[in-house]
Amino acid sequence: MKKAILTSLVIFGTLVSGLAQFGTCLPDPSYQDSMPGVYPLPYDAATNPNGGITDSACFNKNYQFVFTAVVGDSLEFGGFVYILDSLKITDVTGLPDGFDYACNNSNCTFYQNEAGCAAIFGKATNPDDIGQHNLVIAATIYTGGLPIQLSFPNPLLAPGNFYLYVLEEDSPNCVIFASSFEVNSDFESVRNMPNPFNSSTTI
């Protein structure tokens, strides 16, 4: 029985670490039917006060935040309607030192009626980076094979800002990314109740 319990714990730990790899992401399915663009929408005090990057980074700690890119059939922009072939994220500017971005495919290209994602991730190790960072996501949409450069936030599509805040190392208001199943150093034993058990137990 003990062997079965420990085997279950190992499998559980493997699953957790497999679901939470640094620099990888999954699109948020809640945005699947949204208008083409990058989600969450930017922070705007008047129109979207709960938007933008909702998690703050902590100095000298791993951090990750995921954007979902949605590509539909068409995009209305600047008075024109463009039939979309694809959207490619080409850069993320304004990131602190030690940060980068990666998509859920190798070239950050997402096709018509598809949702993809981009994770910004890293560790701020320069004290000068403590504070506010105004991120801009550069993208190219392809329509009929022709490229059109866009950036998000965008005053015509989704105005506002993507502010990333790097807080002090001991701040209680930041989100620390744990990329693996970690066991507390005070961990001493495993106990299951009831013991023995048939179909289920509490550990």
C-alpha beads as a LAMMPS data file, in Angstrom:
LAMMPS data file: protein, C-alpha beads

203 atoms
202 bonds

1 atom types
1 bond types

-500.0 500.0 xlo xhi
-500.0 500.0 ylo yhi
-500.0 500.0 zlo zhi

Masses

1 110.0

Atoms # bond

1 1 1 0.000 0.000 0.000
2 1 1 2.812 2.424 0.858
3 1 1 4.393 1.743 -2.518
4 1 1 1.105 2.602 -4.246
5 1 1 0.816 5.880 -2.322
6 1 1 4.383 6.953 -3.101
7 1 1 3.928 6.001 -6.752
8 1 1 0.812 8.201 -6.871
9 1 1 2.745 11.104 -5.377
10 1 1 5.505 10.756 -7.964
11 1 1 2.960 10.695 -10.805
12 1 1 1.179 13.728 -9.344
13 1 1 4.428 15.651 -9.089
14 1 1 5.317 14.782 -12.675
15 1 1 1.927 15.979 -13.907
16 1 1 2.194 19.278 -12.031
17 1 1 5.660 20.008 -13.383
18 1 1 4.543 19.029 -16.877
19 1 1 1.683 21.527 -16.768
20 1 1 3.792 24.416 -15.503
21 1 1 6.912 24.783 -17.602
22 1 1 8.687 28.138 -17.611
23 1 1 8.260 29.938 -20.928
24 1 1 5.430 27.779 -22.246
25 1 1 1.732 28.574 -22.433
26 1 1 -1.742 27.478 -23.443
27 1 1 -4.340 29.855 -24.976
28 1 1 -7.131 30.890 -22.629
29 1 1 -10.268 29.218 -24.085
30 1 1 -12.499 31.967 -22.675
31 1 1 -11.189 34.279 -25.448
32 1 1 -11.758 31.807 -28.308
33 1 1 -14.842 33.605 -29.671
34 1 1 -13.546 37.147 -29.109
35 1 1 -12.761 39.699 -31.788
36 1 1 -9.278 39.363 -33.329
37 1 1 -6.588 40.805 -31.071
38 1 1 -4.442 40.197 -28.015
39 1 1 -6.051 39.359 -24.678
40 1 1 -6.512 40.358 -21.939
41 1 1 -7.289 43.763 -23.382
42 1 1 -5.065 46.610 -22.175
43 1 1 -5.651 48.512 -18.970
44 1 1 -7.605 51.704 -19.517
45 1 1 -8.878 53.668 -16.535
46 1 1 -12.096 54.694 -18.315
47 1 1 -13.014 51.676 -20.455
48 1 1 -11.190 48.670 -18.975
49 1 1 -10.011 49.316 -15.389
50 1 1 -9.664 45.568 -14.676
51 1 1 -7.681 44.797 -17.827
52 1 1 -4.022 44.639 -18.661
53 1 1 -1.330 42.631 -16.883
54 1 1 -2.976 41.736 -13.606
55 1 1 0.011 39.978 -11.958
56 1 1 3.046 41.880 -10.683
57 1 1 6.573 40.478 -10.805
58 1 1 8.866 40.289 -7.803
59 1 1 12.530 41.316 -8.012
60 1 1 14.832 38.274 -8.258
61 1 1 11.908 35.813 -8.560
62 1 1 10.651 33.834 -11.557
63 1 1 7.608 35.389 -13.213
64 1 1 5.304 34.519 -16.095
65 1 1 2.188 36.054 -17.645
66 1 1 0.268 34.686 -20.639
67 1 1 -1.344 36.641 -23.469
68 1 1 -3.854 34.959 -25.781
69 1 1 -3.840 35.941 -29.477
70 1 1 -7.115 35.466 -31.342
71 1 1 -7.352 35.364 -35.139
72 1 1 -10.842 35.379 -36.632
73 1 1 -12.131 35.653 -40.188
74 1 1 -11.709 39.400 -40.547
75 1 1 -10.582 42.564 -38.789
76 1 1 -12.091 46.032 -39.119
77 1 1 -9.308 48.569 -38.822
78 1 1 -8.913 52.175 -39.998
79 1 1 -12.224 52.123 -41.836
80 1 1 -11.425 48.970 -43.789
81 1 1 -12.340 45.315 -43.309
82 1 1 -9.428 42.922 -43.807
83 1 1 -9.905 39.204 -44.449
84 1 1 -7.335 37.557 -42.216
85 1 1 -4.885 34.843 -43.208
86 1 1 -2.791 34.910 -40.044
87 1 1 -1.324 36.985 -37.246
88 1 1 2.348 36.850 -36.255
89 1 1 3.735 38.286 -33.014
90 1 1 7.101 39.784 -33.954
91 1 1 8.327 41.430 -30.744
92 1 1 7.489 42.487 -27.200
93 1 1 9.187 45.738 -26.236
94 1 1 9.557 47.338 -22.813
95 1 1 10.415 44.103 -20.983
96 1 1 12.788 44.310 -18.000
97 1 1 16.314 42.897 -18.329
98 1 1 16.251 39.117 -17.959
99 1 1 12.780 38.792 -19.521
100 1 1 11.809 37.272 -22.846
101 1 1 8.718 35.974 -24.611
102 1 1 7.798 32.673 -26.242
103 1 1 4.720 31.398 -28.064
104 1 1 3.010 28.021 -28.137
105 1 1 4.525 27.468 -31.576
106 1 1 8.042 28.127 -32.777
107 1 1 7.379 31.126 -35.019
108 1 1 4.583 32.891 -33.093
109 1 1 2.234 32.673 -36.109
110 1 1 -1.464 31.964 -35.620
111 1 1 -3.862 31.258 -38.473
112 1 1 -7.448 32.181 -39.354
113 1 1 -9.986 31.115 -36.704
114 1 1 -7.191 30.002 -34.385
115 1 1 -6.161 31.101 -30.898
116 1 1 -2.543 31.005 -29.766
117 1 1 -0.601 32.408 -26.863
118 1 1 2.585 34.199 -25.892
119 1 1 4.167 33.972 -22.445
120 1 1 6.325 36.782 -21.095
121 1 1 8.668 35.315 -18.545
122 1 1 11.906 35.832 -16.705
123 1 1 13.522 37.119 -13.544
124 1 1 14.297 40.776 -12.881
125 1 1 17.813 40.938 -11.406
126 1 1 18.675 44.596 -12.069
127 1 1 17.514 46.822 -9.173
128 1 1 16.921 49.606 -11.694
129 1 1 14.083 47.525 -13.143
130 1 1 11.984 47.803 -9.987
131 1 1 8.989 49.882 -11.041
132 1 1 6.626 50.186 -13.984
133 1 1 7.307 48.853 -17.489
134 1 1 5.065 49.783 -20.410
135 1 1 4.972 46.764 -22.744
136 1 1 4.048 46.884 -26.420
137 1 1 3.327 43.764 -28.470
138 1 1 4.318 44.184 -32.118
139 1 1 2.480 42.033 -34.643
140 1 1 1.950 41.553 -38.353
141 1 1 -1.391 40.535 -39.799
142 1 1 -1.479 38.938 -43.227
143 1 1 -4.446 39.553 -45.494
144 1 1 -4.399 38.165 -49.015
145 1 1 -0.712 37.489 -48.456
146 1 1 0.017 41.175 -47.753
147 1 1 1.549 42.160 -44.393
148 1 1 0.132 44.936 -42.223
149 1 1 2.050 46.054 -39.135
150 1 1 0.098 46.504 -35.918
151 1 1 0.889 46.969 -32.268
152 1 1 -1.053 46.185 -29.115
153 1 1 -2.240 48.202 -27.277
154 1 1 -3.700 50.054 -30.247
155 1 1 -5.689 53.308 -30.028
156 1 1 -8.015 52.192 -32.847
157 1 1 -8.570 48.599 -31.688
158 1 1 -7.983 48.473 -27.946
159 1 1 -6.623 51.624 -26.291
160 1 1 -4.774 51.582 -22.994
161 1 1 -1.541 50.140 -21.642
162 1 1 0.098 46.857 -20.743
163 1 1 1.867 47.845 -17.522
164 1 1 4.157 45.269 -15.940
165 1 1 5.160 46.143 -12.386
166 1 1 8.340 44.767 -10.792
167 1 1 8.022 44.995 -7.025
168 1 1 10.560 44.638 -4.237
169 1 1 11.791 41.100 -3.586
170 1 1 9.860 40.683 -0.331
171 1 1 6.634 42.273 -1.560
172 1 1 3.465 40.315 -0.688
173 1 1 1.701 41.608 -3.815
174 1 1 3.652 39.813 -6.541
175 1 1 3.150 36.478 -8.283
176 1 1 6.057 34.005 -8.228
177 1 1 6.126 31.339 -10.925
178 1 1 6.932 27.835 -9.702
179 1 1 7.984 25.690 -12.643
180 1 1 8.224 22.406 -10.791
181 1 1 6.623 20.421 -8.001
182 1 1 8.453 21.595 -4.914
183 1 1 8.404 19.876 -1.533
184 1 1 8.725 22.114 1.512
185 1 1 11.984 21.610 3.416
186 1 1 9.959 20.829 6.554
187 1 1 8.316 17.854 4.817
188 1 1 8.787 14.741 6.954
189 1 1 6.172 12.101 6.160
190 1 1 3.097 11.065 4.224
191 1 1 -0.036 9.838 5.960
192 1 1 -3.248 8.614 4.386
193 1 1 -6.662 8.256 6.004
194 1 1 -8.286 5.781 6.281
195 1 1 -5.520 3.200 6.301
196 1 1 -5.933 0.641 4.843
197 1 1 -8.329 1.819 2.095
198 1 1 -10.113 0.381 -0.919
199 1 1 -10.993 2.874 -3.656
200 1 1 -9.975 6.272 -2.257
201 1 1 -7.986 7.933 0.508
202 1 1 -6.989 11.363 1.788
203 1 1 -3.270 12.151 1.909

Bonds

1 1 1 2
2 1 2 3
3 1 3 4
4 1 4 5
5 1 5 6
6 1 6 7
7 1 7 8
8 1 8 9
9 1 9 10
10 1 10 11
11 1 11 12
12 1 12 13
13 1 13 14
14 1 14 15
15 1 15 16
16 1 16 17
17 1 17 18
18 1 18 19
19 1 19 20
20 1 20 21
21 1 21 22
22 1 22 23
23 1 23 24
24 1 24 25
25 1 25 26
26 1 26 27
27 1 27 28
28 1 28 29
29 1 29 30
30 1 30 31
31 1 31 32
32 1 32 33
33 1 33 34
34 1 34 35
35 1 35 36
36 1 36 37
37 1 37 38
38 1 38 39
39 1 39 40
40 1 40 41
41 1 41 42
42 1 42 43
43 1 43 44
44 1 44 45
45 1 45 46
46 1 46 47
47 1 47 48
48 1 48 49
49 1 49 50
50 1 50 51
51 1 51 52
52 1 52 53
53 1 53 54
54 1 54 55
55 1 55 56
56 1 56 57
57 1 57 58
58 1 58 59
59 1 59 60
60 1 60 61
61 1 61 62
62 1 62 63
63 1 63 64
64 1 64 65
65 1 65 66
66 1 66 67
67 1 67 68
68 1 68 69
69 1 69 70
70 1 70 71
71 1 71 72
72 1 72 73
73 1 73 74
74 1 74 75
75 1 75 76
76 1 76 77
77 1 77 78
78 1 78 79
79 1 79 80
80 1 80 81
81 1 81 82
82 1 82 83
83 1 83 84
84 1 84 85
85 1 85 86
86 1 86 87
87 1 87 88
88 1 88 89
89 1 89 90
90 1 90 91
91 1 91 92
92 1 92 93
93 1 93 94
94 1 94 95
95 1 95 96
96 1 96 97
97 1 97 98
98 1 98 99
99 1 99 100
100 1 100 101
101 1 101 102
102 1 102 103
103 1 103 104
104 1 104 105
105 1 105 106
106 1 106 107
107 1 107 108
108 1 108 109
109 1 109 110
110 1 110 111
111 1 111 112
112 1 112 113
113 1 113 114
114 1 114 115
115 1 115 116
116 1 116 117
117 1 117 118
118 1 118 119
119 1 119 120
120 1 120 121
121 1 121 122
122 1 122 123
123 1 123 124
124 1 124 125
125 1 125 126
126 1 126 127
127 1 127 128
128 1 128 129
129 1 129 130
130 1 130 131
131 1 131 132
132 1 132 133
133 1 133 134
134 1 134 135
135 1 135 136
136 1 136 137
137 1 137 138
138 1 138 139
139 1 139 140
140 1 140 141
141 1 141 142
142 1 142 143
143 1 143 144
144 1 144 145
145 1 145 146
146 1 146 147
147 1 147 148
148 1 148 149
149 1 149 150
150 1 150 151
151 1 151 152
152 1 152 153
153 1 153 154
154 1 154 155
155 1 155 156
156 1 156 157
157 1 157 158
158 1 158 159
159 1 159 160
160 1 160 161
161 1 161 162
162 1 162 163
163 1 163 164
164 1 164 165
165 1 165 166
166 1 166 167
167 1 167 168
168 1 168 169
169 1 169 170
170 1 170 171
171 1 171 172
172 1 172 173
173 1 173 174
174 1 174 175
175 1 175 176
176 1 176 177
177 1 177 178
178 1 178 179
179 1 179 180
180 1 180 181
181 1 181 182
182 1 182 183
183 1 183 184
184 1 184 185
185 1 185 186
186 1 186 187
187 1 187 188
188 1 188 189
189 1 189 190
190 1 190 191
191 1 191 192
192 1 192 193
193 1 193 194
194 1 194 195
195 1 195 196
196 1 196 197
197 1 197 198
198 1 198 199
199 1 199 200
200 1 200 201
201 1 201 202
202 1 202 203
